[in-house]
Amino acid sequence: MSLEDTLQAQNEAIVAKKRRNSSSVAPIKPNVEILNAESITEIKRNTLNKLLSKINPVDFLAVCEALGWEPSKNKMGGDNPPTQSNYKVAIVDELMKSAKSNNWHLALDSGLFYIYTGSMWISLDKDELKNFLKDVAIKQSYPPIKAKDSKFIVQLYDQAIQDGFFTDKHYAQQSMINLSNCTLVLNSDGVKIKEFDYRDFLTHQLPFNYDPEAHNAIFQKYLDDVLPDKDTQRTLQETCGYLFIKGLKLEKIFFLYGTGANGKSVLFEVINGLIGDENTSHYSLESLTDNSGYYRAKIKDKIVNYGTDIKLTNIDAGLFKTLASGEPIEARLPYCEPFTMSDYAKLIFNVNRLDNANIEHTHGFYRRILIIPFDKTIADDKQDKSLHKKILSNKAGVLNWIIAGAKRVIANEDIFVSEECQKFKAKFIKETDSVALFLDDSGYEPSNTGTSFLSNVYAEYKEYCIDDGYRSLGKNNFSKRMCALGINRVKNNHNKDCFNVIKNYNP
């Protein structure tokens, strides 16, 4: 028995076992075409060529007559041929008939066009669609000299849109992972295997087969080395699982922090290699929250935007919060109209420094960030520059680790945050906020009954900033920052402004 036959036999055995456990489970089909074997560009070209192969020559006179065209007479008394406008209508009408008879699936969303390959949806831009329509006209026997006319191509494109050649794209709210041999549905009942279905509107396909029995021991050893705390491993696992979850609004953006030689870059390569270049982007947080919207448009239909070595500066707080929530957000491509996108990447960033963060110091901002510290330095003689390649030799094992995390997130409707992560976030908030540092270093603590005059506390704060080299806030912003830290501003019996803080010790 060949290796291929052996693997298929193992695959069929796994499927048979799952069928016994659940009658609703669809079979895992043997993989016919691994996505890695050809780029999305090649898949797109091959898909369009397959569609074109179904286009046949057209009797345009008969089609035009069937659509109500009646020839006018020329000066010699003969019939004038159909006009270019008549041909345009006939070409699109015949194309729509071909699409229906051949069960093509085409969709339109936010100015982008999509075509179904048989296992996933891929996008076409306007130029690709126009070129396809031109080729259709030529295949239908319309003269190439006319079909290649730029004005005619634009008219053909407009006609296709007007006639409803593309249906609206509807996003599934189920959590699904599309692989080379099947689609997985993740829900509270666990993992269900199903066949490819155009109605799922999945725009991704991971470039490997699903193997429910796979385990990656190399990846687990890597985790034990760089994140020895098992609870923090769990936080990372559920973070990765959350990337594939739909319909659960946790409003989180994830930051992996470490100063170097700590394993963050290995995880970046593993996630990127697992999910695939076509399903990931790598823009900075500053770019994604700028006013142009160009970079935001580029994360549409992506699974994850994984930025590396970013700085937490020049971040628009409002756009940051919207991106964290996954709510519809405005975007646009250069020279195109703005559009509202709903299905876009979740965000992970590697950061090397946090002490220079310039962020909004509010509860609303803080609750949307989850920081996972990578604080173990790997010695030079212990570093393996090809570790990510060794891990990616068993992608199915890494995916099963991620799926286990996703199942817990679905069950708990939240991501578990380890004590290490909680402590590090508290430290981050303190170190990026001169007010929080002042309160801690000066011995102030919140109190339900005791108060301190605002003017006195602010005067101490200004002196603290001068002594320690911090840039102090104005009085109004200082007061707002105190409130953001959960400290109440009140009036005392003499109508003086106070804070509910007291000094419990003298530093």
C-alpha positions as CSV (number, residue, x, y, z in Angstrom):
1,M,0.0,0.0,0.0
2,S,1.4,3.4,-1.0
3,L,1.8,6.2,1.6
4,E,-1.1,8.1,0.0
5,D,-3.3,5.0,0.3
6,T,-2.2,4.6,3.9
7,L,-3.0,8.2,4.8
8,Q,-6.4,8.0,3.1
9,A,-7.2,4.8,4.9
10,Q,-6.3,6.4,8.2
11,N,-8.5,9.4,7.2
12,E,-11.4,7.1,6.4
13,A,-11.0,5.3,9.7
14,I,-11.2,8.6,11.6
15,V,-14.3,9.6,9.6
16,A,-16.0,6.2,10.3
17,K,-15.4,6.7,14.0
18,K,-16.9,10.2,14.0
19,R,-19.9,8.9,12.1
20,R,-20.6,6.4,14.8
21,N,-20.5,9.3,17.3
22,S,-22.6,11.6,15.4
23,S,-24.9,10.9,12.5
24,S,-24.8,14.6,11.4
25,V,-21.1,14.5,10.7
26,A,-20.2,14.9,7.0
27,P,-17.3,12.9,5.6
28,I,-13.8,14.3,5.3
29,K,-13.1,14.3,1.6
30,P,-9.6,13.3,0.5
31,N,-7.7,16.5,-0.4
32,V,-7.6,17.1,-4.1
33,E,-5.7,20.4,-4.2
34,I,-3.6,21.7,-1.3
35,L,-3.8,25.5,-1.3
36,N,-0.1,25.8,-0.9
37,A,0.5,24.1,-4.2
38,E,-0.7,27.2,-6.0
39,S,-1.2,30.8,-5.1
40,I,-4.6,32.5,-4.8
41,T,-3.7,34.3,-8.0
42,E,-3.3,31.0,-9.8
43,I,-6.5,29.6,-8.2
44,K,-8.4,32.7,-9.3
45,R,-7.0,32.4,-12.9
46,N,-7.9,28.7,-13.0
47,T,-11.4,29.3,-11.7
48,L,-12.1,32.0,-14.2
49,N,-10.7,29.9,-17.0
50,K,-13.0,27.0,-16.0
51,L,-16.0,29.4,-16.2
52,L,-14.8,30.7,-19.6
53,S,-14.6,27.1,-20.9
54,K,-18.4,26.8,-20.4
55,I,-19.1,29.9,-22.6
56,N,-20.3,29.0,-26.1
57,P,-20.7,31.1,-29.3
58,V,-23.9,33.0,-29.4
59,D,-26.3,33.8,-32.2
60,F,-26.6,37.5,-31.3
61,L,-29.3,38.3,-33.8
62,A,-31.5,35.6,-32.4
63,V,-30.8,36.7,-28.8
64,C,-31.4,40.3,-29.5
65,E,-34.7,39.5,-31.2
66,A,-35.7,37.3,-28.3
67,L,-35.0,40.3,-26.0
68,G,-37.3,42.6,-28.1
69,W,-34.9,44.1,-30.6
70,E,-36.4,45.1,-33.9
71,P,-34.1,46.1,-36.7
72,S,-34.4,49.5,-38.2
73,K,-34.0,50.1,-42.0
74,N,-31.0,51.6,-43.6
75,K,-31.0,53.9,-46.6
76,M,-30.8,50.9,-48.9
77,G,-33.9,49.4,-47.4
78,G,-31.9,46.7,-45.6
79,D,-31.9,45.9,-41.9
80,N,-29.5,47.7,-39.6
81,P,-27.6,45.3,-37.3
82,P,-28.0,45.6,-33.5
83,T,-26.2,48.5,-31.9
84,Q,-23.3,48.1,-29.5
85,S,-25.8,48.8,-26.6
86,N,-27.9,45.9,-27.9
87,Y,-25.0,43.6,-27.9
88,K,-24.0,44.6,-24.4
89,V,-27.4,43.6,-23.1
90,A,-27.3,40.3,-25.0
91,I,-23.8,39.4,-23.8
92,V,-24.8,39.9,-20.2
93,D,-28.1,38.1,-20.6
94,E,-26.4,35.0,-22.1
95,L,-23.7,35.1,-19.4
96,M,-26.4,35.0,-16.7
97,K,-28.0,32.0,-18.4
98,S,-24.6,30.3,-18.5
99,A,-24.1,31.1,-14.8
100,K,-27.4,29.6,-13.9
101,S,-27.1,26.5,-16.0
102,N,-23.6,25.8,-14.7
103,N,-24.5,26.6,-11.1
104,W,-22.0,29.4,-10.7
105,H,-21.9,31.4,-7.5
106,L,-21.0,35.0,-7.6
107,A,-21.5,37.7,-5.0
108,L,-21.0,41.4,-4.3
109,D,-20.0,43.0,-1.0
110,S,-18.8,46.5,-0.2
111,G,-17.7,47.1,-3.8
112,L,-15.7,43.9,-4.0
113,F,-16.8,40.9,-6.2
114,Y,-16.5,37.3,-5.1
115,I,-16.5,34.0,-7.0
116,Y,-16.9,30.5,-5.5
117,T,-14.1,28.1,-6.4
118,G,-15.9,25.0,-5.1
119,S,-14.3,25.2,-1.6
120,M,-14.0,28.9,-0.8
121,W,-14.9,32.4,-2.1
122,I,-12.2,34.6,-3.6
123,S,-12.4,38.2,-4.4
124,L,-12.1,40.0,-7.8
125,D,-11.3,43.6,-8.1
126,K,-13.0,45.8,-10.8
127,D,-10.3,45.4,-13.3
128,E,-10.3,41.6,-13.0
129,L,-14.0,41.5,-13.5
130,K,-13.9,43.8,-16.5
131,N,-11.2,41.6,-18.1
132,F,-13.4,38.5,-17.4
133,L,-16.4,40.2,-19.1
134,K,-14.3,41.1,-22.1
135,D,-13.1,37.5,-22.4
136,V,-16.7,36.3,-22.1
137,A,-17.8,38.6,-25.0
138,I,-15.0,37.2,-27.2
139,K,-15.9,33.6,-26.3
140,Q,-19.5,34.4,-27.3
141,S,-18.2,35.3,-30.7
142,Y,-18.4,39.1,-30.3
143,P,-15.6,40.7,-32.5
144,P,-12.4,41.1,-30.4
145,I,-11.8,44.5,-32.0
146,K,-15.1,45.7,-30.4
147,A,-14.9,43.7,-27.2
148,K,-11.5,45.2,-26.3
149,D,-12.8,48.8,-26.6
150,S,-12.3,50.4,-23.2
151,K,-15.6,52.3,-23.3
152,F,-17.5,49.1,-24.2
153,I,-15.8,47.2,-21.4
154,V,-17.0,49.8,-18.9
155,Q,-20.5,49.6,-20.3
156,L,-20.4,45.8,-20.1
157,Y,-19.4,46.0,-16.5
158,D,-22.1,48.5,-15.7
159,Q,-24.7,46.3,-17.4
160,A,-23.6,43.3,-15.4
161,I,-24.0,45.2,-12.1
162,Q,-27.4,46.6,-13.2
163,D,-28.8,43.2,-14.3
164,G,-28.0,41.6,-10.9
165,F,-25.3,39.3,-12.2
166,F,-23.9,39.3,-8.6
167,T,-26.0,38.5,-5.5
168,D,-25.4,40.1,-2.2
169,K,-22.9,38.4,0.1
170,H,-24.2,37.3,3.4
171,Y,-21.8,36.5,6.2
172,A,-22.4,33.4,8.3
173,Q,-22.4,34.0,12.0
174,Q,-21.3,30.4,12.8
175,S,-17.7,29.9,13.8
176,M,-16.0,27.9,11.0
177,I,-12.6,26.9,9.9
178,N,-12.2,26.0,6.2
179,L,-9.4,23.5,5.4
180,S,-8.1,21.7,2.4
181,N,-10.3,18.7,3.0
182,C,-13.3,19.9,4.9
183,T,-15.0,22.7,6.8
184,L,-15.2,22.6,10.6
185,V,-18.1,24.1,12.6
186,L,-17.2,25.2,16.2
187,N,-20.1,25.6,18.6
188,S,-21.1,24.6,22.2
189,D,-21.5,21.0,21.1
190,G,-17.9,20.8,20.0
191,V,-16.5,20.3,16.5
192,K,-18.6,19.2,13.6
193,I,-17.1,18.3,10.2
194,K,-19.1,19.3,7.1
195,E,-18.6,19.4,3.3
196,F,-17.8,22.7,1.5
197,D,-20.8,24.8,1.0
198,Y,-21.0,28.1,-0.9
199,R,-23.7,29.3,1.5
200,D,-21.1,29.5,4.3
201,F,-19.4,32.4,2.4
202,L,-16.0,31.5,3.7
203,T,-13.2,33.6,2.2
204,H,-10.4,31.6,3.7
205,Q,-9.0,28.1,3.4
206,L,-6.1,26.9,5.6
207,P,-3.5,25.3,3.4
208,F,-3.5,21.8,5.0
209,N,-5.8,18.9,5.9
210,Y,-7.7,18.5,9.1
211,D,-6.5,15.6,11.3
212,P,-8.4,15.3,14.6
213,E,-5.8,13.0,16.0
214,A,-2.8,15.2,15.4
215,H,-0.6,16.5,18.2
216,N,2.5,18.7,17.9
217,A,5.0,17.8,20.6
218,I,7.6,20.3,19.3
219,F,5.1,23.1,19.6
220,Q,4.2,22.1,23.1
221,K,7.9,22.1,24.1
222,Y,8.3,25.5,22.6
223,L,5.3,26.8,24.7
224,D,6.8,25.2,27.9
225,D,10.1,27.0,27.2
226,V,8.8,30.5,26.5
227,L,5.6,30.5,28.6
228,P,6.3,28.1,31.5
229,D,3.2,29.3,33.4
230,K,0.4,26.9,32.3
231,D,-2.3,29.5,32.9
232,T,-0.6,32.0,30.6
233,Q,-0.3,29.2,28.0
234,R,-4.1,28.8,28.3
235,T,-4.6,32.6,27.8
236,L,-2.5,32.4,24.6
237,Q,-4.3,29.3,23.5
238,E,-7.8,30.9,23.9
239,T,-6.5,34.1,22.2
240,C,-5.6,32.0,19.2
241,G,-8.9,30.2,19.3
242,Y,-10.8,33.4,19.4
243,L,-9.4,34.3,16.0
244,F,-11.9,31.9,14.4
245,I,-14.9,32.7,16.6
246,K,-17.9,34.6,15.2
247,G,-20.8,36.2,17.1
248,L,-19.0,36.5,20.4
249,K,-18.2,40.2,21.2
250,L,-15.3,40.2,23.6
251,E,-13.9,43.5,22.5
252,K,-10.3,42.7,22.8
253,I,-7.0,43.6,21.0
254,F,-4.1,41.4,21.9
255,F,-0.5,42.4,22.6
256,L,2.4,40.0,23.1
257,Y,5.1,41.8,25.0
258,G,8.8,40.9,25.3
259,T,12.1,42.7,24.8
260,G,13.9,40.2,22.6
261,A,15.0,36.6,22.3
262,N,11.8,35.5,24.0
263,G,9.9,33.4,21.4
264,K,7.4,36.0,20.1
265,S,8.8,35.9,16.6
266,V,8.5,32.1,16.5
267,L,4.8,32.4,17.4
268,F,4.4,35.0,14.7
269,E,5.9,32.7,12.1
270,V,3.8,29.8,13.3
271,I,0.5,31.7,13.2
272,N,1.3,33.2,9.8
273,G,2.3,29.9,8.4
274,L,-0.7,28.1,9.8
275,I,-3.3,30.6,8.6
276,G,-1.6,31.4,5.4
277,D,-0.4,34.7,3.8
278,E,-3.7,35.2,2.0
279,N,-5.6,35.2,5.3
280,T,-3.3,37.5,7.3
281,S,-2.2,41.1,7.2
282,H,0.5,42.9,9.1
283,Y,-0.4,46.6,9.5
284,S,0.5,48.7,12.5
285,L,-2.1,49.9,15.0
286,E,-1.3,53.5,14.0
287,S,-2.0,52.7,10.3
288,L,-5.2,50.9,11.1
289,T,-6.6,53.9,13.1
290,D,-5.6,56.7,10.7
291,N,-8.2,58.8,9.0
292,S,-7.6,57.6,5.4
293,G,-9.1,54.2,6.0
294,Y,-6.8,52.7,3.4
295,Y,-5.2,50.2,5.7
296,R,-8.5,49.2,7.3
297,A,-9.8,48.3,3.9
298,K,-6.9,45.8,3.6
299,I,-7.9,43.7,6.6
300,K,-11.4,42.9,5.1
301,D,-12.0,39.2,5.0
302,K,-8.7,38.4,6.8
303,I,-8.6,36.2,9.8
304,V,-5.9,38.1,11.7
305,N,-3.9,41.2,11.4
306,Y,-0.6,40.3,13.2
307,G,1.6,43.4,13.5
308,T,5.2,43.1,14.7
309,D,7.4,45.5,16.7
310,I,4.8,48.2,16.8
311,K,4.7,51.4,18.9
312,L,1.7,52.4,20.9
313,T,1.7,55.9,19.7
314,N,-0.6,58.1,17.5
315,I,-3.6,55.8,18.0
316,D,-7.1,57.1,17.4
317,A,-8.9,55.9,20.5
318,G,-12.4,55.9,18.9
319,L,-11.2,53.7,15.9
320,F,-9.2,51.5,18.3
321,K,-12.4,50.8,20.3
322,T,-14.4,50.0,17.2
323,L,-11.8,47.7,15.8
324,A,-11.6,45.9,19.1
325,S,-15.4,45.4,19.1
326,G,-15.5,44.0,15.6
327,E,-18.4,46.4,14.9
328,P,-18.9,47.8,11.3
329,I,-16.3,50.4,10.5
330,E,-15.7,52.8,7.7
331,A,-12.8,52.0,5.3
332,R,-11.9,52.9,1.7
333,L,-9.3,52.0,-0.9
334,P,-7.4,54.7,-2.8
335,Y,-9.5,56.5,-5.4
336,C,-12.6,54.5,-4.4
337,E,-15.7,55.4,-2.4
338,P,-15.8,54.8,1.3
339,F,-17.6,51.7,2.4
340,T,-18.6,50.0,5.7
341,M,-17.0,46.7,6.4
342,S,-18.3,44.1,8.9
343,D,-16.1,41.1,8.4
344,Y,-12.5,41.9,9.2
345,A,-9.4,40.6,11.0
346,K,-9.0,40.3,14.7
347,L,-5.8,42.1,15.9
348,I,-2.6,40.8,17.5
349,F,0.6,42.8,17.9
350,N,4.1,42.1,19.1
351,V,5.5,44.9,21.1
352,N,9.0,45.4,22.5
353,R,8.4,48.6,24.4
354,L,5.5,49.8,26.5
355,D,7.2,52.6,28.4
356,N,6.7,55.0,25.5
357,A,3.0,54.2,25.0
358,N,0.8,57.3,24.2
359,I,-2.7,56.0,24.8
360,E,-6.1,57.0,26.1
361,H,-6.0,56.4,29.9
362,T,-9.6,55.4,30.4
363,H,-11.3,52.3,31.6
364,G,-12.9,51.8,28.2
365,F,-9.4,51.7,26.6
366,Y,-7.8,49.5,29.2
367,R,-10.5,46.8,29.2
368,R,-10.0,46.3,25.5
369,I,-6.4,45.3,25.7
370,L,-5.1,41.9,26.7
371,I,-1.3,41.7,27.2
372,I,0.5,38.4,27.3
373,P,4.1,38.8,28.6
374,F,6.9,36.8,27.1
375,D,9.5,37.4,29.8
376,K,11.8,34.4,29.4
377,T,15.0,35.1,27.5
378,I,16.2,32.2,25.5
379,A,20.0,31.8,25.6
380,D,21.9,32.1,22.4
381,D,23.0,28.5,22.5
382,K,19.4,27.4,23.0
383,Q,17.9,29.3,20.1
384,D,16.8,27.3,17.1
385,K,16.5,29.6,14.0
386,S,14.4,27.0,12.1
387,L,12.1,26.1,15.0
388,H,9.1,27.6,13.4
389,K,9.7,25.4,10.3
390,K,9.9,22.3,12.5
391,I,6.6,23.3,14.2
392,L,4.9,24.0,10.9
393,S,5.8,20.5,9.6
394,N,2.8,19.4,11.7
395,K,0.2,22.2,11.2
396,A,-2.7,19.9,12.0
397,G,-1.3,19.4,15.5
398,V,-1.1,23.2,16.1
399,L,-4.6,23.7,14.8
400,N,-6.0,21.1,17.3
401,W,-4.3,23.1,20.1
402,I,-6.1,26.2,18.8
403,I,-9.4,24.4,18.5
404,A,-9.2,23.3,22.1
405,G,-8.8,27.0,23.1
406,A,-11.7,28.0,20.9
407,K,-14.0,25.4,22.4
408,R,-13.3,26.8,25.9
409,V,-13.9,30.4,24.8
410,I,-17.2,29.3,23.3
411,A,-18.2,27.4,26.4
412,N,-17.2,30.2,28.8
413,E,-18.1,33.1,26.5
414,D,-14.8,34.7,27.5
415,I,-11.1,34.4,27.4
416,F,-9.4,33.2,30.5
417,V,-6.8,35.7,31.7
418,S,-4.0,34.3,33.8
419,E,-2.7,36.0,37.0
420,E,0.6,36.7,35.3
421,C,-1.3,38.6,32.5
422,Q,-3.4,40.5,35.0
423,K,-0.4,41.6,37.0
424,F,1.5,42.6,33.9
425,K,-1.5,44.7,32.7
426,A,-1.7,46.4,36.0
427,K,2.0,47.2,35.8
428,F,1.6,48.5,32.3
429,I,-1.3,50.8,33.3
430,K,0.7,52.2,36.2
431,E,4.0,52.7,34.2
432,T,2.3,54.4,31.3
433,D,0.2,56.7,33.5
434,S,2.0,59.4,35.6
435,V,-1.1,59.8,37.8
436,A,-1.2,56.0,38.6
437,L,2.6,56.1,39.3
438,F,2.1,59.1,41.6
439,L,-0.6,57.5,43.6
440,D,1.4,54.4,44.1
441,D,4.7,56.1,44.9
442,S,3.1,58.7,47.2
443,G,1.1,56.2,49.3
444,Y,-2.4,57.2,48.2
445,E,-5.1,54.6,48.2
446,P,-8.8,54.7,47.3
447,S,-11.2,55.1,50.3
448,N,-14.9,54.8,50.7
449,T,-15.0,57.3,53.6
450,G,-11.8,59.4,53.6
451,T,-11.1,62.3,51.3
452,S,-8.2,64.6,50.3
453,F,-8.5,68.0,48.8
454,L,-8.1,68.0,45.0
455,S,-5.9,71.1,45.1
456,N,-3.5,69.5,47.6
457,V,-3.3,66.2,45.7
458,Y,-2.7,68.0,42.4
459,A,0.0,70.2,44.0
460,E,1.8,67.0,45.2
461,Y,1.4,65.4,41.8
462,K,3.0,68.4,40.0
463,E,5.9,68.3,42.4
464,Y,6.3,64.5,41.9
465,C,6.4,65.0,38.1
466,I,9.1,67.7,38.4
467,D,11.2,65.5,40.7
468,D,10.9,62.4,38.6
469,G,11.1,63.9,35.1
470,Y,7.5,63.2,34.1
471,R,5.4,65.6,32.0
472,S,2.5,66.7,34.3
473,L,-1.1,66.9,33.2
474,G,-3.2,70.1,33.6
475,K,-5.6,70.2,36.5
476,N,-8.7,69.2,34.5
477,N,-7.0,66.3,32.8
478,F,-5.5,65.2,36.1
479,S,-9.0,65.1,37.6
480,K,-10.3,63.1,34.6
481,R,-7.4,60.6,34.9
482,M,-8.1,60.1,38.6
483,C,-11.7,59.3,37.7
484,A,-10.6,56.9,35.0
485,L,-8.6,55.0,37.6
486,G,-11.8,54.5,39.6
487,I,-11.3,57.3,42.1
488,N,-14.4,59.3,42.9
489,R,-14.4,63.1,42.8
490,V,-16.7,64.5,45.5
491,K,-17.6,67.7,47.4
492,N,-17.0,67.9,51.1
493,N,-19.2,69.6,53.7
494,H,-17.7,73.0,52.7
495,N,-18.4,72.4,49.0
496,K,-14.7,71.9,48.3
497,D,-13.5,69.5,45.5
498,C,-12.0,66.3,46.9
499,F,-11.1,62.8,45.9
500,N,-11.9,59.7,47.8
501,V,-8.3,58.9,48.5
502,I,-6.2,58.9,51.7
503,K,-2.5,58.4,52.4
504,N,-2.0,55.1,54.1
505,Y,1.7,55.4,54.4
506,N,4.5,57.9,53.8
507,P,6.9,56.5,51.1
